Amino acid sequence: MAQPTKKNRKPTIAVTRTDSERLWRLAESFADRNSAVAEELLAELDRAKVVDDGRLSSNVVRMGSSMRFTSDLGEDRNVTLVFPGEADIAEGKVSVLTPIGVALIGLSAGQSIDWTARDGRVHRLMVESVQPPASAAPSPGAPQELRTAS
């Protein structure tokens, strides 16, 4: 009967030092406009392992990453995680200051997480694949990146 506990446990996540610093400031400045999302982002950042910018595995969702995820709703979507000013759902650009954006940050391909939609319903998503932002893509001769535990 350990299944329910495991299902509710959040997966290990990692963020770059730069993303962590920028997202902390963003969440704190957004707290007056939408405290629930800001608090959820701060909670995710608080539990995340922070790594140096060049040391995050390329299969981890970071700001600017494009990823494919599936959900318990039957969705199979390709999106890019962006800051609020760049968000455009028609172009698949999801703001980190949305419930699904908060859920995606720091996940690795193959990880899943429960997230609460704005209507209060809990859904589950699974990250199928991750493409790092162009500026974070490793160069061919780069040393092996650190991998986070799933």
Sequence and secondary structure as in RCSB ss.txt:
>XXXX:A:sequence
MAQPTKKNRKPTIAVTRTDSERLWRLAESFADRNSAVAEELLAELDRAKVVDDGRLSSNVVRMGSSMRFTSDLGE
DRNVTLVFPGEADIAEGKVSVLTPIGVALIGLSAGQSIDWTARDGRVHRLMVESVQPPASAAPSPGAPQELRTAS
>XXXX:A:secstr
  HHHHHHS    EEEHHHHHHHHHHHHHHTTT HHHHHHHHHHHHHSEEE GGGB TTB  TT EEEEEETTS 
EEEEEEE GGG BGGGTEEETTSHHHHHHTT BTT EEEEE TTS EEEEEEEEEE  GGG   TT    B    
